[in-house]
Amino acid sequence: MREAERYVANLGLGAPLEASDRAWALEVCAQDPISNVFVAARILESGLSGARPVAYGYDHGGHESICWASANIVPASADSAAIAAFSAKVMKRRRTASSVFGPAEQVKELWSRLARRGSRGVNTDALNR
């Protein structure tokens, strides 16, 4: 089975990434290396290894994206479907975050979804400034 096929089957709902997903995750970040530099740097630094997941992958219908979800929540190349999946995963694992940042449209949608789900760490007033 090709690597890409594995991801289509397993990452459609925003699965936690593991060390074996590193190459795929870096390829996703390389689609827009400037916007995704933070996520790529964290992946290179961590190797996606650790006791608990800090990144989620999404691959559905040919669209691939990642969400870094540690102290900072950072979407990378995420469309609306990926953001919906990521927000559900993030809320199950985290109740607060230091920041949510990345490309503006992705962040606005993710932030909005997190606020609707009742995240205590989301200050929606900041979106109106």
N, CA, C and O atoms as a MOPAC input file, in Angstrom:
PM7 MOZYME 1SCF
protein

 N      0.84600 1    -1.17800 1     0.00000 1
 C      0.00000 1     0.00000 1     0.00000 1
 C      0.89700 1     1.24900 1     0.00000 1
 O      1.82900 1     1.34800 1     0.79800 1
 N      0.61200 1     2.18100 1    -0.88600 1
 C      1.35400 1     3.43300 1    -0.91100 1
 C      1.08600 1     4.21400 1     0.36500 1
 O      0.02300 1     4.07600 1     0.97000 1
 N      2.05100 1     5.03700 1     0.77700 1
 C      1.87600 1     5.84700 1     1.99100 1
 C      0.64500 1     6.73400 1     1.89900 1
 O     -0.11600 1     6.82700 1     2.86200 1
 N      0.43100 1     7.38500 1     0.76700 1
 C     -0.71800 1     8.29100 1     0.63700 1
 C     -2.02900 1     7.55800 1     0.85700 1
 O     -2.95600 1     8.10900 1     1.45100 1
 N     -2.11500 1     6.32200 1     0.38600 1
 C     -3.34900 1     5.55000 1     0.58000 1
 C     -3.60500 1     5.28200 1     2.05600 1
 O     -4.75000 1     5.29400 1     2.50600 1
 N     -2.55800 1     5.04400 1     2.79100 1
 C     -2.69000 1     4.81600 1     4.23100 1
 C     -3.32700 1     6.03400 1     4.89500 1
 O     -4.18900 1     5.88900 1     5.76200 1
 N     -2.91600 1     7.21200 1     4.49800 1
 C     -3.43200 1     8.41800 1     5.12500 1
 C     -4.87100 1     8.67800 1     4.73700 1
 O     -5.66300 1     9.11300 1     5.57400 1
 N     -5.22200 1     8.42900 1     3.51400 1
 C     -6.61200 1     8.60900 1     3.10500 1
 C     -7.51700 1     7.72800 1     3.95400 1
 O     -8.59400 1     8.15700 1     4.36800 1
 N     -7.09100 1     6.52300 1     4.21100 1
 C     -7.90600 1     5.59600 1     4.99400 1
 C     -7.94000 1     5.96200 1     6.46900 1
 O     -8.97700 1     5.79900 1     7.11200 1
 N     -6.83700 1     6.45300 1     7.02400 1
 C     -6.72800 1     6.60800 1     8.46500 1
 C     -6.84900 1     8.02800 1     9.00000 1
 O     -7.10500 1     8.20100 1    10.19200 1
 N     -6.67700 1     9.03200 1     8.18400 1
 C     -6.62900 1    10.39000 1     8.70700 1
 C     -7.84800 1    11.23600 1     8.36500 1
 O     -7.84600 1    12.43700 1     8.63700 1
 N     -8.85600 1    10.66900 1     7.79700 1
 C    -10.01000 1    11.45600 1     7.39600 1
 C    -10.67000 1    12.22700 1     8.51200 1
 O    -11.29300 1    13.26000 1     8.26500 1
 N    -10.54600 1    11.74200 1     9.74600 1
 C    -11.20900 1    12.41200 1    10.85500 1
 C    -10.24900 1    13.16300 1    11.75900 1
 O    -10.62200 1    13.52200 1    12.87600 1
 N     -9.04800 1    13.40700 1    11.32200 1
 C     -8.10300 1    14.15100 1    12.13500 1
 C     -7.38500 1    13.28100 1    13.15100 1
 O     -7.43400 1    13.55800 1    14.35000 1
 N     -6.72800 1    12.24400 1    12.69000 1
 C     -6.05200 1    11.30000 1    13.57000 1
 C     -4.77000 1    11.89700 1    14.15000 1
 O     -4.11100 1    12.70900 1    13.50100 1
 N     -4.41800 1    11.49400 1    15.37500 1
 C     -3.14000 1    11.93100 1    15.94200 1
 C     -1.98500 1    11.44200 1    15.08300 1
 O     -1.99300 1    10.30700 1    14.60800 1
 N     -0.99600 1    12.29600 1    14.88800 1
 C      0.17100 1    11.90800 1    14.10900 1
 C      1.19300 1    11.23600 1    15.00900 1
 O      1.32000 1    11.55800 1    16.19100 1
 N      1.92000 1    10.29400 1    14.42000 1
 C      2.95400 1     9.54000 1    15.12400 1
 C      4.29000 1     9.76200 1    14.42700 1
 O      4.35100 1    10.37300 1    13.36000 1
 N      5.34200 1     9.26900 1    15.03000 1
 C      6.68000 1     9.42800 1    14.47000 1
 C      6.75600 1     8.92800 1    13.02000 1
 O      7.47400 1     9.50500 1    12.20400 1
 N      6.02700 1     7.87400 1    12.70600 1
 C      6.05200 1     7.32400 1    11.34300 1
 C      5.36500 1     8.24100 1    10.32800 1
 O      5.48500 1     8.02100 1     9.12200 1
 N      4.65200 1     9.26300 1    10.79700 1
 C      3.95400 1    10.20400 1     9.92200 1
 C      4.79900 1    11.43500 1     9.58700 1
 O      4.34100 1    12.32100 1     8.86600 1
 N      6.01500 1    11.49500 1    10.09800 1
 C      6.85100 1    12.68900 1     9.97000 1
 C      7.03700 1    13.14400 1     8.52000 1
 O      6.83100 1    14.31900 1     8.21700 1
 N      7.42000 1    12.24100 1     7.62800 1
 C      7.67500 1    12.61900 1     6.23200 1
 C      6.41000 1    13.17400 1     5.58400 1
 O      6.46500 1    14.18700 1     4.88600 1
 N      5.27800 1    12.52300 1     5.80800 1
 C      4.01400 1    12.99700 1     5.24900 1
 C      3.68300 1    14.38400 1     5.78800 1
 O      3.28700 1    15.26900 1     5.02900 1
 N      3.84100 1    14.57400 1     7.08600 1
 C      3.51600 1    15.85400 1     7.70400 1
 C      4.39700 1    16.97300 1     7.14500 1
 O      3.91500 1    18.08200 1     6.91300 1
 N      5.65600 1    16.69500 1     6.93200 1
 C      6.54500 1    17.71100 1     6.36500 1
 C      6.18100 1    18.02100 1     4.91500 1
 O      6.32600 1    19.16000 1     4.47000 1
 N      5.70800 1    17.01600 1     4.17600 1
 C      5.24200 1    17.26400 1     2.80000 1
 C      4.03000 1    18.19700 1     2.81100 1
 O      3.92600 1    19.08800 1     1.96800 1
 N      3.12400 1    17.99800 1     3.75000 1
 C      1.95300 1    18.87500 1     3.85800 1
 C      2.41700 1    20.29400 1     4.16800 1
 O      1.93800 1    21.24700 1     3.55300 1
 N      3.32700 1    20.44300 1     5.09800 1
 C      3.83900 1    21.77500 1     5.44000 1
 C      4.52900 1    22.43600 1     4.24300 1
 O      4.45200 1    23.65300 1     4.07600 1
 N      5.19300 1    21.64600 1     3.42200 1
 C      5.91800 1    22.17500 1     2.26200 1
 C      4.98300 1    22.73800 1     1.18900 1
 O      5.44400 1    23.44800 1     0.29500 1
 N      3.68700 1    22.44200 1     1.25500 1
 C      2.73400 1    22.99000 1     0.29000 1
 C      2.67600 1    24.51700 1     0.38500 1
 O      2.43900 1    25.19100 1    -0.61700 1
 N      2.88900 1    25.05900 1     1.57200 1
 C      2.94300 1    26.50200 1     1.80300 1
 C      3.97900 1    26.73400 1     2.90300 1
 O      3.62100 1    26.97400 1     4.05700 1
 N      5.26100 1    26.66300 1     2.54600 1
 C      6.30800 1    26.66300 1     3.56000 1
 C      6.37100 1    27.93000 1     4.41400 1
 O      6.80100 1    27.86300 1     5.56500 1
 N      5.96600 1    29.05000 1     3.89600 1
 C      6.00800 1    30.27600 1     4.68700 1
 C      4.90700 1    30.26300 1     5.74500 1
 O      5.17800 1    30.52000 1     6.91800 1
 N      3.69600 1    29.97400 1     5.35600 1
 C      2.58300 1    29.93700 1     6.31300 1
 C      2.72400 1    28.79700 1     7.31200 1
 O      2.25400 1    28.90700 1     8.44500 1
 N      3.36100 1    27.71500 1     6.91300 1
 C      3.42000 1    26.51600 1     7.74200 1
 C      4.77000 1    26.32100 1     8.43100 1
 O      5.06000 1    25.23200 1     8.92600 1
 N      5.59800 1    27.36700 1     8.46800 1
 C      6.94600 1    27.22900 1     9.01800 1
 C      6.93300 1    26.83300 1    10.49600 1
 O      7.77800 1    26.04300 1    10.91700 1
 N      6.01300 1    27.35200 1    11.28400 1
 C      5.97900 1    27.00700 1    12.70700 1
 C      5.69000 1    25.52000 1    12.88400 1
 O      6.37700 1    24.83700 1    13.64400 1
 N      4.68100 1    25.02400 1    12.19000 1
 C      4.31700 1    23.61000 1    12.32300 1
 C      5.46400 1    22.72200 1    11.83500 1
 O      5.78700 1    21.71900 1    12.47200 1
 N      6.07300 1    23.08500 1    10.71900 1
 C      7.20000 1    22.29600 1    10.20400 1
 C      8.35800 1    22.27600 1    11.20700 1
 O      8.97100 1    21.23200 1    11.42700 1
 N      8.65500 1    23.42300 1    11.81100 1
 C      9.74100 1    23.49500 1    12.79200 1
 C      9.44500 1    22.62200 1    14.01100 1
 O     10.33900 1    21.95300 1    14.52800 1
 N      8.21100 1    22.62700 1    14.46400 1
 C      7.85400 1    21.79200 1    15.62300 1
 C      7.96600 1    20.30900 1    15.27600 1
 O      8.40800 1    19.50600 1    16.09800 1
 N      7.56800 1    19.95200 1    14.06400 1
 C      7.66600 1    18.54700 1    13.63400 1
 C      9.13200 1    18.13200 1    13.54700 1
 O      9.50300 1    17.04600 1    13.99300 1
 N      9.95800 1    18.99500 1    12.97500 1
 C     11.38700 1    18.68400 1    12.88800 1
 C     12.00300 1    18.56300 1    14.27600 1
 O     12.85900 1    17.71000 1    14.51300 1
 N     11.56600 1    19.41400 1    15.18300 1
 C     12.11000 1    19.41300 1    16.54300 1
 C     11.66500 1    18.18700 1    17.34000 1
 O     12.46800 1    17.55900 1    18.03000 1
 N     10.38900 1    17.86100 1    17.23900 1
 C      9.84100 1    16.78300 1    18.07000 1
 C      9.92100 1    15.41400 1    17.41700 1
 O      9.96400 1    14.39400 1    18.10400 1
 N      9.94100 1    15.39200 1    16.08900 1
 C      9.88800 1    14.11800 1    15.38500 1
 C      8.54000 1    13.43200 1    15.52600 1
 O      8.37800 1    12.28700 1    15.10400 1
 N      7.56500 1    14.12800 1    16.12100 1
 C      6.22300 1    13.60700 1    16.38400 1
 C      6.25100 1    12.42800 1    17.35100 1
 O      5.37900 1    11.56000 1    17.32000 1
 N      7.26200 1    12.41400 1    18.20300 1
 C      7.30800 1    11.35300 1    19.19700 1
 C      7.02500 1    11.94800 1    20.56500 1
 O      7.36000 1    13.10200 1    20.83400 1
 N      6.42800 1    11.17900 1    21.39500 1
 C      6.11000 1    11.63500 1    22.73600 1
 C      4.97800 1    10.82400 1    23.32400 1
 O      4.39500 1     9.96400 1    22.66300 1
 N      4.68100 1    11.10600 1    24.55700 1
 C      3.66900 1    10.33000 1    25.27500 1
 C      2.25700 1    10.61400 1    24.78900 1
 O      1.40100 1     9.73000 1    24.83000 1
 N      2.00000 1    11.83300 1    24.32900 1
 C      0.65500 1    12.14200 1    23.86000 1
 C      0.74000 1    12.89700 1    22.53800 1
 O      1.73500 1    13.57200 1    22.27200 1
 N     -0.28500 1    12.79000 1    21.71500 1
 C     -0.24200 1    13.45600 1    20.40900 1
 C     -0.22500 1    14.97700 1    20.56100 1
 O     -0.90800 1    15.53600 1    21.41900 1
 N      0.55400 1    15.62600 1    19.72600 1
 C      0.56200 1    17.07900 1    19.69500 1
 C      0.23700 1    17.60700 1    18.31200 1
 O      0.19700 1    18.81900 1    18.10100 1
 N      0.00500 1    16.71200 1    17.37300 1
 C     -0.35700 1    17.12900 1    16.02400 1
 C     -1.38400 1    16.14400 1    15.47400 1
 O     -1.35300 1    14.94700 1    15.76000 1
 N     -2.28300 1    16.69000 1    14.68100 1
 C     -3.32200 1    15.87800 1    14.06000 1
 C     -3.21400 1    16.04500 1    12.55300 1
 O     -2.92800 1    17.13400 1    12.05500 1
 N     -3.44500 1    14.96100 1    11.83700 1
 C     -3.41500 1    14.99300 1    10.38500 1
 C     -4.80200 1    14.78700 1     9.83000 1
 O     -5.64900 1    14.14200 1    10.44800 1
 N     -5.02400 1    15.34300 1     8.66100 1
 C     -6.31600 1    15.21500 1     7.98400 1
 C     -6.05200 1    14.98500 1     6.50900 1
 O     -5.31500 1    15.74500 1     5.88100 1
 N     -6.64000 1    13.95600 1     5.96100 1
 C     -6.51100 1    13.66900 1     4.53300 1
 C     -7.84600 1    13.10500 1     4.06800 1
 O     -8.20600 1    11.97400 1     4.39400 1
 N     -8.55700 1    13.89300 1     3.31700 1
 C     -9.86400 1    13.46200 1     2.83700 1
 C    -10.12400 1    14.12100 1     1.49200 1
 O     -9.99000 1    15.33600 1     1.34700 1
 N    -10.49000 1    13.32400 1     0.53000 1
 C    -10.80400 1    13.86000 1    -0.78700 1
 C     -9.63900 1    14.57700 1    -1.44300 1
 O     -9.83300 1    15.50200 1    -2.23100 1
 N     -8.43500 1    14.15100 1    -1.11800 1
 C     -7.26000 1    14.76700 1    -1.71700 1
 C     -6.76700 1    15.99700 1    -0.99900 1
 O     -5.74100 1    16.55900 1    -1.38200 1
 N     -7.46600 1    16.43600 1     0.03500 1
 C     -7.00000 1    17.60200 1     0.79500 1
 C     -6.27800 1    17.12400 1     2.04900 1
 O     -6.83600 1    16.37500 1     2.85000 1
 N     -5.03100 1    17.56500 1     2.21000 1
 C     -4.21300 1    17.17600 1     3.34700 1
 C     -3.92600 1    18.39300 1     4.20500 1
 O     -3.62400 1    19.46800 1     3.68500 1
 N     -4.01800 1    18.23200 1     5.49900 1
 C     -3.69900 1    19.32500 1     6.40400 1
 C     -3.28600 1    18.77700 1     7.75800 1
 O     -3.43300 1    17.59000 1     8.04600 1
 N     -2.76600 1    19.67500 1     8.57700 1
 C     -2.25700 1    19.33000 1     9.90400 1
 C     -2.72500 1    20.40200 1    10.87800 1
 O     -2.97400 1    21.54500 1    10.49500 1
 N     -2.83900 1    20.01600 1    12.13100 1
 C     -3.06000 1    20.99100 1    13.19200 1
 C     -2.11100 1    20.65900 1    14.33100 1
 O     -2.18400 1    19.57600 1    14.91200 1
 N     -1.22200 1    21.58900 1    14.64900 1
 C     -0.35600 1    21.45100 1    15.80900 1
 C     -1.18700 1    21.82800 1    17.02500 1
 O     -1.85300 1    22.86300 1    17.00800 1
 N     -1.17000 1    21.03400 1    18.06300 1
 C     -2.03500 1    21.28600 1    19.22100 1
 C     -1.28900 1    21.00500 1    20.51900 1
 O     -1.56500 1    20.03200 1    21.22100 1
 N     -0.35100 1    21.87000 1    20.81300 1
 C      0.37500 1    21.78200 1    22.06700 1
 C      0.00900 1    23.02900 1    22.86300 1
 O     -1.17600 1    23.32300 1    23.02200 1
 N      0.98700 1    23.76600 1    23.36300 1
 C      0.66100 1    25.02400 1    24.04300 1
 C      0.01600 1    26.00100 1    23.06700 1
 O     -0.82200 1    26.81900 1    23.44900 1
 N      0.41600 1    25.90500 1    21.80400 1
 C     -0.15800 1    26.71000 1    20.72600 1
 C     -0.96500 1    25.79600 1    19.81800 1
 O     -0.59800 1    24.64300 1    19.59500 1
 N     -2.04600 1    26.31200 1    19.30700 1
 C     -2.85700 1    25.56500 1    18.34400 1
 C     -2.68700 1    26.25300 1    16.99900 1
 O     -3.02300 1    27.42800 1    16.84600 1
 N     -2.16200 1    25.51200 1    16.02200 1
 C     -1.77600 1    26.11400 1    14.75200 1
 C     -2.21800 1    25.22000 1    13.59400 1
 O     -1.65000 1    24.14500 1    13.40200 1
 N     -3.22000 1    25.64200 1    12.82200 1
 C     -3.60700 1    24.87100 1    11.63900 1
 C     -2.63100 1    25.11400 1    10.49100 1
 O     -2.05100 1    26.19400 1    10.37800 1
 N     -2.45700 1    24.11700 1     9.65500 1
 C     -1.58500 1    24.22900 1     8.48600 1
 C     -2.31100 1    23.64200 1     7.28200 1
 O     -2.61800 1    22.45000 1     7.25400 1
 N     -2.58400 1    24.48300 1     6.29100 1
 C     -3.25200 1    24.06900 1     5.05500 1
 C     -4.63100 1    23.46500 1     5.31300 1
 O     -5.02500 1    22.51600 1     4.63400 1
 N     -5.36400 1    24.00100 1     6.28100 1
 C     -6.64700 1    23.42300 1     6.68900 1
 C     -7.82900 1    24.09400 1     6.00100 1
 O     -7.94500 1    25.32000 1     5.99500 1
 N     -8.71000 1    23.27100 1     5.41800 1
 C     -9.96600 1    23.78300 1     4.89000 1
 C    -11.03800 1    23.62200 1     5.96400 1
 O    -10.73800 1    23.16800 1     7.06800 1
 N    -12.27500 1    23.98500 1     5.66000 1
 C    -13.35100 1    23.94400 1     6.65400 1
 C    -13.59500 1    22.55700 1     7.22400 1
 O    -13.83300 1    22.41800 1     8.42400 1
 N    -13.54100 1    21.52900 1     6.38900 1
 C    -13.76300 1    20.16500 1     6.88100 1
 C    -12.65800 1    19.75300 1     7.84100 1
 O    -12.92500 1    19.14200 1     8.87500 1
 N    -11.42300 1    20.08600 1     7.50400 1
 C    -10.30300 1    19.75100 1     8.38700 1
 C    -10.41300 1    20.51800 1     9.69800 1
 O    -10.17000 1    19.95600 1    10.76600 1
 N    -10.77000 1    21.77800 1     9.62800 1
 C    -10.90500 1    22.58100 1    10.83800 1
 C    -11.99600 1    22.02600 1    11.74300 1
 O    -11.84200 1    22.02400 1    12.96500 1
 N    -13.08500 1    21.56200 1    11.17000 1
 C    -14.14600 1    20.94200 1    11.97200 1
 C    -13.61200 1    19.71000 1    12.69600 1
 O    -13.87700 1    19.51900 1    13.88200 1
 N    -12.86700 1    18.88500 1    11.98900 1
 C    -12.29700 1    17.68200 1    12.60600 1
 C    -11.27500 1    18.06000 1    13.67400 1
 O    -11.25400 1    17.47100 1    14.75500 1
 N    -10.43700 1    19.03100 1    13.37300 1
 C     -9.41200 1    19.43200 1    14.32800 1
 C    -10.02000 1    20.02600 1    15.59300 1
 O     -9.56100 1    19.73300 1    16.69700 1
 N    -11.04000 1    20.85000 1    15.44300 1
 C    -11.63600 1    21.47700 1    16.62600 1
 C    -12.20600 1    20.42400 1    17.56900 1
 O    -12.09500 1    20.55700 1    18.78800 1
 N    -12.80700 1    19.38900 1    17.02000 1
 C    -13.34100 1    18.31200 1    17.86000 1
 C    -12.21700 1    17.59200 1    18.59600 1
 O    -12.34200 1    17.29000 1    19.78300 1
 N    -11.12900 1    17.31900 1    17.89900 1
 C     -9.99600 1    16.62100 1    18.52000 1
 C     -9.32900 1    17.49600 1    19.57400 1
 O     -9.01200 1    17.02200 1    20.66500 1
 N     -9.11800 1    18.75300 1    19.25800 1
 C     -8.45200 1    19.66200 1    20.18900 1
 C     -9.26800 1    19.81400 1    21.46800 1
 O     -8.70300 1    19.81700 1    22.56200 1
 N    -10.56600 1    19.93800 1    21.34900 1
 C    -11.40600 1    20.12000 1    22.53200 1
 C    -11.42000 1    18.87800 1    23.42200 1
 O    -11.60000 1    18.99000 1    24.63500 1
 N    -11.23700 1    17.71800 1    22.84300 1
 C    -11.18100 1    16.49900 1    23.65800 1
 C     -9.88700 1    16.43500 1    24.47200 1
 O     -9.86500 1    15.86800 1    25.56400 1
 N     -8.81400 1    17.01500 1    23.93800 1
 C     -7.49100 1    16.90700 1    24.56800 1
 C     -7.10200 1    18.12400 1    25.39300 1
 O     -6.36300 1    17.99000 1    26.36900 1
 N     -7.57900 1    19.30400 1    25.02700 1
 C     -7.12700 1    20.54300 1    25.67200 1
 C     -8.32200 1    21.39600 1    26.04800 1
 O     -9.32900 1    21.41700 1    25.34000 1
 N     -8.21100 1    22.08700 1    27.14500 1
 C     -9.25000 1    23.04300 1    27.52000 1
 C     -8.75800 1    24.47700 1    27.34000 1
 O     -9.57000 1    25.39200 1    27.20200 1
 N     -7.44700 1    24.68400 1    27.34000 1
 C     -6.88400 1    26.01400 1    27.13500 1
 C     -5.67100 1    25.89700 1    26.23000 1
 O     -5.13100 1    24.81000 1    26.02600 1
 N     -5.25200 1    27.03000 1    25.69300 1
 C     -4.04300 1    27.10000 1    24.88100 1
 C     -3.44900 1    28.49000 1    25.05100 1
 O     -4.16700 1    29.45000 1    25.33200 1
 N     -2.14900 1    28.59200 1    24.88200 1
 C     -1.50000 1    29.89800 1    24.96100 1
 C     -1.93900 1    30.79500 1    23.82200 1
 O     -2.15100 1    31.99300 1    24.00500 1
 N     -2.07400 1    30.19800 1    22.63400 1
 C     -2.46900 1    30.98100 1    21.46800 1
 C     -3.00000 1    30.07500 1    20.37200 1
 O     -2.75000 1    28.87000 1    20.34200 1
 N     -3.74200 1    30.70300 1    19.47600 1
 C     -4.18600 1    30.07300 1    18.24100 1
 C     -3.68500 1    31.00300 1    17.15600 1
 O     -4.09000 1    32.16300 1    17.09000 1
 N     -2.80200 1    30.49700 1    16.30300 1
 C     -2.28800 1    31.37400 1    15.25800 1
 C     -2.01200 1    30.60100 1    13.98800 1
 O     -2.00800 1    29.37000 1    13.97300 1
 N     -1.78300 1    31.34900 1    12.92400 1
 C     -1.55700 1    30.78900 1    11.59900 1
 C     -2.24700 1    31.66900 1    10.58100 1
 O     -2.54400 1    32.82900 1    10.86800 1
 N     -2.51000 1    31.14000 1     9.39300 1
 C     -3.20300 1    31.91900 1     8.36500 1
 C     -4.56300 1    32.41200 1     8.88600 1
 O     -5.32900 1    31.64600 1     9.47100 1
 N     -4.84300 1    33.68100 1     8.66500 1
 C     -5.99300 1    34.35800 1     9.28000 1
 C     -7.32400 1    33.64100 1     9.09300 1
 O     -8.05700 1    33.45400 1    10.06400 1
 N     -7.65000 1    33.23800 1     7.88400 1
 C     -8.95700 1    32.60900 1     7.65600 1
 C     -9.08200 1    31.27700 1     8.39500 1
 O    -10.14100 1    30.95600 1     8.93400 1
 N     -7.99900 1    30.50900 1     8.41500 1
 C     -8.02100 1    29.23200 1     9.13200 1
 C     -8.17400 1    29.46700 1    10.63600 1
 O     -8.93400 1    28.76800 1    11.30600 1
 N     -7.45100 1    30.44800 1    11.15400 1
 C     -7.49500 1    30.74000 1    12.58700 1
 C     -8.86800 1    31.25500 1    12.99000 1
 O     -9.40500 1    30.83900 1    14.01600 1
 N     -9.44100 1    32.14900 1    12.20500 1
 C    -10.77200 1    32.68100 1    12.53900 1
 C    -11.80400 1    31.56500 1    12.63300 1
 O    -12.60700 1    31.52700 1    13.56500 1
 N    -11.77600 1    30.66400 1    11.66600 1
 C    -12.74700 1    29.57000 1    11.68200 1
 C    -12.48300 1    28.60900 1    12.84500 1
 O    -13.41800 1    28.18400 1    13.52300 1
 N    -11.23100 1    28.27300 1    13.07100 1
 C    -10.89700 1    27.38000 1    14.17900 1
 C    -11.26100 1    28.01900 1    15.51200 1
 O    -11.83800 1    27.36700 1    16.38100 1
 N    -10.93000 1    29.27000 1    15.66900 1
 C    -11.21500 1    29.99300 1    16.90900 1
 C    -12.71600 1    30.03700 1    17.15600 1
 O    -13.17800 1    29.82100 1    18.27700 1
 N    -13.45500 1    30.31200 1    16.12200 1
 C    -14.91600 1    30.35600 1    16.23700 1
 C    -15.47300 1    28.99900 1    16.67200 1
 O    -16.34100 1    28.93700 1    17.54300 1
 N    -14.98500 1    27.92900 1    16.08000 1
 C    -15.46200 1    26.59600 1    16.44400 1
 C    -15.08600 1    26.24400 1    17.88300 1
 O    -15.88900 1    25.65900 1    18.60900 1
 N    -13.87700 1    26.59400 1    18.29200 1
 C    -13.45800 1    26.32400 1    19.66500 1
 C    -14.32400 1    27.09500 1    20.66200 1
 O    -14.68600 1    26.57000 1    21.71500 1
 N    -14.64900 1    28.32900 1    20.32500 1
 C    -15.49500 1    29.14200 1    21.21500 1
 C    -16.88800 1    28.54200 1    21.34200 1
 O    -17.46000 1    28.51500 1    22.43200 1
 N    -17.43600 1    28.05900 1    20.22600 1
 C    -18.77100 1    27.43700 1    20.27100 1
 C    -18.77900 1    26.17900 1    21.11000 1
 O    -19.79500 1    25.83100 1    21.71100 1
 N    -17.64500 1    25.49500 1    21.15200 1
 C    -17.54000 1    24.25800 1    21.92900 1
 C    -17.24900 1    24.53800 1    23.40000 1
 O    -17.19600 1    23.60900 1    24.20600 1
 N    -17.06400 1    25.79500 1    23.75400 1
 C    -16.91300 1    26.15600 1    25.15100 1
 C    -15.50300 1    26.13400 1    25.68900 1
 O    -15.30900 1    25.92900 1    26.88800 1
 N    -14.51300 1    26.33800 1    24.84100 1
 C    -13.14600 1    26.37700 1    25.33500 1
 C    -12.94700 1    27.58200 1    26.23800 1
 O    -13.25300 1    28.70900 1    25.84800 1
 N    -12.44300 1    27.35500 1    27.42700 1
 C    -12.19900 1    28.44700 1    28.36900 1
 C    -11.05300 1    29.31700 1    27.90600 1
 O    -10.94900 1    30.46400 1    28.34100 1
 N    -10.19500 1    28.81900 1    27.04700 1
 C     -9.02100 1    29.55700 1    26.62200 1
 C     -9.24200 1    30.41500 1    25.39900 1
 O     -8.27500 1    30.93600 1    24.84500 1
 N    -10.45800 1    30.58200 1    24.95900 1
 C    -10.72800 1    31.33300 1    23.73500 1
 C    -11.35300 1    32.66500 1    24.08100 1
 O    -12.41700 1    32.72100 1    24.69900 1
 N    -10.68900 1    33.74200 1    23.68200 1
 C    -11.19700 1    35.09100 1    23.88000 1
 C    -11.71500 1    35.59700 1    22.53700 1
 O    -10.94500 1    36.09400 1    21.71500 1
 N    -13.00800 1    35.47000 1    22.32300 1
 C    -13.57700 1    35.83000 1    21.01800 1
 C    -13.58400 1    37.33100 1    20.77900 1
 O    -13.73900 1    37.75900 1    19.63500 1
 N    -13.42200 1    38.14100 1    21.80900 1
 C    -13.36800 1    39.59300 1    21.61900 1
 C    -12.18000 1    39.99000 1    20.75900 1
 O    -12.24400 1    40.99300 1    20.04800 1
 N    -11.11200 1    39.23400 1    20.80800 1
 C     -9.91600 1    39.55100 1    20.03200 1
 C    -10.17600 1    39.46700 1    18.53500 1
 O     -9.48100 1    40.12100 1    17.75800 1
 N    -11.15100 1    38.68600 1    18.11500 1
 C    -11.47400 1    38.56200 1    16.69300 1
 C    -12.12100 1    39.81100 1    16.14900 1
 O    -12.09600 1    40.03500 1    14.93900 1
 N    -12.69400 1    40.62500 1    16.99500 1
 C    -13.41600 1    41.82400 1    16.55000 1
 C    -12.56800 1    43.07500 1    16.54000 1
 O    -13.08600 1    44.15900 1    16.27400 1
 N    -11.29000 1    42.96200 1    16.81800 1
 C    -10.41000 1    44.13900 1    16.84300 1
 C     -9.83100 1    44.42600 1    15.49800 1
 O     -9.07000 1    45.38100 1    15.34500 1

